Amino acid sequence: MDPVTDARTLVDELFPDALFAFLGGSVVTGRRTSTSDLDIVVVIDALATPYRESRRWRDWPVELFVHSQTSLAAYAEHDFDRRQPTMPRICADSVVLLDRTDGLATAVQRELGERLAAGPGATAPAALERNRYVLSDLLDDLTDAADPGERAFTGWNVVQHTALLALSLSGGWHGTGKWLLRELRAHDPELADELLAAREDPARLAAVAGEVLQRAGGRLWEGYRAAPDPFHRPLRHITSADLSGDTAQSSGMRRLAAISSGTTGSRRLWMGQTHVAPATRSADHHHGESETAIHVISGTPSFVFLDPDGGAETRIETGPGDYIFVPPYVPHREENPDPSEEAVVVIARSTQEAIVVNLPDLRYR
């Protein structure tokens, strides 16, 4: 069986409107086995909801990752943020099955490949201290373990945290399962071999882990203190005069930040006001990964989106006291049909800053 031919046929038959598609995984990287599956990433224009599906195709086990351009970028960014680039590797180390765009598939591969090659950047000192503390504590547990089962489970945790600490020190990407081993082999093959050889010998494993800890500054337990207490901080008062216009904007509306990283140091929550002038409308846009809650204060604003089932433009008419919920990545716009009264709403979002991606229309991308 030829994996590339079969994967291309699958995409042609099941996704005739695909913009582009990749075949990644072990079948194209020289690690193919008798049970290897086809990891296929398909990108479709105007896809309302990305999904993952496992299925059989011509005797192949297939893992499908079906995305819009927006969701693929979001998933890749999430992987980069957590230092575990699963989706970026599938796309970057892949065969392009088809590309109905002007070279967009190759551009995506190149961009992801460059970010993978650049590495995740330096690990924050606080995170390294936490890694040292956890591994030091695990080594004490390994030494004290009398129960064979506890010793086995603790030993495996020592292997994992030793690998993660070594990768953090060397600027390598992290991973789980087989990907953790692959990342470690790419950065420190000698250590990978030592950990595998020592995984069932507690004394030898402790010695290997101890060497990695020495690279990081040695064991850390007594005197370790976690980050400052996040639960006992003063309240912040933001007056109407303190509202800030220093936030993302869309044409046809004015956003004022009240609670944000800039005004209060908020880590996840953004809250503020939006003013829509009489007889006007915002640009079509979405708010990325943010969940958005809207409370109408005054006026009669309308909220417009495309129905995900039929694709018809759908309008919600509101008045003072009403609430609207906007899920992540949903293209929409706000309108104020009133010819004389401004519409004012309070908005809360699940990210610390206002994410606004302006669009040419309401279709998913």
N, C-alpha and C positions, 0 to 999 in steps of 0.2 A: 504494500500500500504506500502511495506517495502522499505524505501529509499535506504538502503545499497544494497539490492538485485537488485533493479531497476538500480541504478547507476553502479553497477558492470556489469550488462548486457549491458548497454549503452556503456561502455568503451570496452567491449569485441567485440561488433558488429561494432562500429564506429572507434575504434582505435586498431586493432588487433596487431599492431607493437609497442604499447606503452611500454616503459620501466617500468614505475610505474604510479600510479594515486592515488589521495586523494579525499575523500568526506568530505567537511567541511561545515561551516555555521550552521544555527540554527537547522537544522534537526538532527545534532549529538551532540548538546550542551545543549539540554533540553529546548530550546526556540522555538520549532517548533509550527507553527500556521497553519491554513488552507491554507494560501497563501505562505508558506515557499517554497523556491526553492532549487534545488540541486546545490550546489557550488562544481564543479568538476574541479580539477587541473590534467591535463594529461601531462606527460613528454614523449617526443618522440625523439629518436636518429635521427640526421641528419635533423631536422626540420629547414627549411630555414628562416621562418618568424613566430614568435609567434603571436597568435591572441586570441581575446575574442569573444565569440558567444553566443547569447541568443536564445533559441529554446524550443520547447515542446517535451517531451518524456513520453509516457504512462501517459498522463494527468499531468505530472510534469512540472512546469516551471524550466528550466535548465540554469544555467550560466556556460559556459565552459571557462576555462583558459588553453590554449594549449601552451606548452613551450618546448624548448630544455633545457638541463641541464644548459647551459650557460645563456639563457635568464631568466630562473626561478631565478637563483642566482642574476642576474642583477636587476630584478624587486624587489626582496626581499631587496637587498642592497639599492636601491632607497627609499623604504619605511622606512628602518631604518634611513637613512640619514635625511629624513624629519620628523622623529619622529611619523609617522603614519603607523604602521606595519600591513596593511590590508592583503597583501599576506602572510607574515610570519604567521599570526594568522590562516588563512584558512588552511595552511599546517600543522602547529604544532598541532592545536586543531581539528584533523581530524581522519577519519577512512581510513586505507590503503586499497584501493579497489583491487589492484594487485601490485606485485613487481616481475618483471622478471629479476632482478639483484640480486646480492649477498647481499641483505639487505640494498641497497642504500636508499630506501624510509624511512626506520626507522632511518637511519643515518641523513637524511635531517631533519626529524621531530625533532630529538634530538638536532641537532645543532641550528635550529631555536628556539626551545623551550628554550634552554639555553640562547640565546641572548635576547629573550623576558623577561625571568625571571630576567636577569641582569639589565634591564631597559636601557633607552637611555643615561644615564650619566647626569652630571650636566649641567644645562643651562648656557650659557655664560653670564657674567654680563651685557654686552651690550644688549643682547636679553631680559633679565629680565627688564632692565630699559625701553626698548621700550615697553614691555607689560604693565608696570606700567603707562607709559605716555598715551598709547592708552586707557586703561581702565579709567584713570582719566579724559581724554577728553570726553569719552563716558558718564560718569556720569554727567558731566556738561551739555552735550546735553540732557540727560534724564531729568534733573531738569528743563531745559528751554523749553522743548517740549510742545507746546500748541496744535498742530495738533495731533489728536488721532492716525492717521496712522504713523506719524513720531515717536510718543512715542512708539508705538508697535514695529516698526522695530528697533529703538534704544535699547529698552528693550531686544529684543532677542540678539542683539549684545553684550549687557552687560552680559547676561547669558553665551554666548559662551566664551567671553574673560575672565570672572571670572573663568570659568572652566579651560581654558587653562593656566591661571596664576597659579592656584592652582596645576595643574598637573606638571607644570614646577618646582614649589617649592618643590614638593614631589618626584621628580624624576620619574614621571609617563609618559607613552606614551600618545601622543595626538591622536585625531581622529576627524571625522566630522560626523554630523547627529547623528544617534543612537550610533555610535561607540564612540563619545565624551562622551555621557552619560554613556556608559558601562565602559569606562576607568575611569571616575570620580567616579562611584559607586564602582569600585574595589579599589580605593585609598582613597576616602573620602565619604562614603555613606551618612554621615550626611549632608555634604555640598550639595550633589546632591539633597537630599530631600528638603533642604532649598531653593535652586535655583528654583526647580519645584514649590514649594508652593508660591514663591514670584514673579514669572515671570510676573504676570499681576497686580502687586502692585508696582508702581515706588518707593515709599518711602521705602518699605520693601526690594525691590531688591537693592536699593542703600546702605542700611545698610549691607546686606549680602556681596555685592561686596566690601564695605569699609573694612569689617573685613579681607577679603582676601588680600586687598591692605596693611593693617597694617602688615600682616605676611611678606610681601615683602619689607617693609620699608616705607609704607605710600604712600599717593598720590604724584604724580610727574607730574608737569606741568611747573610752573615757574622755569626757570633755566635749563630745560632739553635741552640738545644739542646733536644732532645726531652725528654719527660717522664722522670722518674727511672727508672733501670734496674729493671725488675720481676723480674729473674731472680736477684738476689743479695740476699736478705733472710733474716733469722734464722728458724730453725724455732720453732714455738710448741708448748709442752707444755700440754695440757689434762688435768688430773687428774679423777678421778671426783668429787672435791669441787667442781670448777669447773663442772660441768654446770649449764646455765641453763634454768629453766622459762619464761623470757621469750620465748615463741614461740607460733605459732598452735596452737590446741587443738581437739579434737573430743571430744564427750561419750563416756564409756566408756573413755578412754585418757589416758595422761599422756606428753607429749613433753618431752624434755630435750635442749637444743642443746649440742653439743660444738664443732663447727666451723661458724662462721657469720660474717656481717659484724660482728655485735656482739661475738663472743668472740675472733676472730682477725683480722678485717679481710678475710676471704675475699670474693672478688668474684663467684664463680659457684657454688661448691660449698657445700652444706649437709650436715652429718652429725651424727647424734645417736642417742639411744635413744628407744624407745617402750615403755611398760609397759602391758599390758592386764590388768586385774584378773581373778581367777578368775570363771568363769561370767558373763562380760559381753561386750559388743560395742561397737564404735565406732559413731558416726553414719555414715550414707552420706556420702561426700565424694569429691572429686577434688583433684589437686594442680596444676591449671592447666597451664602450659607445662612444668612440671618432669618430667623423667624420674626415676623413683624405683627404687632398688635396696634390697632388704630382706634381711638376714641374720639367721636365727633363732638366738638365743643359748640360750634355755631355754624350756621349755613346748612346747605343741602348738597354736600359733595357726592359725586358718583364714582364708583370704582369699576374699572373695565378690565376684563381678561378674556382669554379664549377658553371655551369649554374643552376639557381634555379629551372627551369622548368624541364629539362631533366636530370640534374645531370652530364652532360658531362664536362670534363675539358676544360676550355676556356682560350685562350691566347690572350693578347693584346700586339702588338709590338709597340714600341714608339721610338721617336728620339728627339733631342734637340728642345726645344720650346713647346713640347706637355705637356698636363695636364691629370691627372688621378684623379678621385674621388672614394674613398673607403668608403662605408656606414659602420655604426657601426656593430660590431660583425661578419663581413663577413670574413671567412677564405680565405687567399690568400698567395702568395709568390712573391718575386721579383727574377728575374733571369737576369744574364748578359751573353748572349751567345757569346759575342765577345771574341776571344782568347787572345787579346792583350791590349784592352783599358778598363780602369776602367769606370764604369757608376756612375755618380754623379747626385743626385736629391735633390731638396729642398722640405721639407715636412712641412706642417702646420696641426695641429690637434686642435680640439675644447676643449680639456682638457688641464689643465696647465702642466701636465707631460705626458711623453710618456707611454702609456699603451701597453704592449706587452704580449700577451698570446700565448706562443709557443705550437704547436699542433703536434700530430703524423702524421696527414694527413689533407686534405682540407675539410673533412666532417664537417657539423654543429653538434654541441653537446649541 
